[in-house]
Amino acid sequence: MGMHFSRLLLVVAAALPLGACFLTAEQIAANDDAACRSAGLKPGTPAYVQCLDDNRRMRLSQEAAMQQQMWAMQQSNRQMMQMNTQMMMRR
């Protein structure tokens, strides 16, 4: 049972960041543009350019955090699988 749960956890962890992959560069740019415009910023102004840059940096930071989370979950899953294997071998 524990081994099945750890595999499910790994699949879920691997699938989460893939959601971000479904947006095209054009969709990301349109979302950033809409966010900055909704803040009252006009395209071409320094504040608008800064807003776009801030959105890009936030997205990169979130992607890095997701990758780090995936790595930690994979390590945890490996440890759980090793423990399960050791327990099975003792039987």
Secondary structure as GFF3:
##gff-version 3
##sequence-region A 1 91
A	DSSP	alpha_helix	2	15	.	.	.	ID=ss1
A	DSSP	alpha_helix	18	21	.	.	.	ID=ss2
A	DSSP	alpha_helix	25	38	.	.	.	ID=ss3
A	DSSP	alpha_helix	46	90	.	.	.	ID=ss4
###
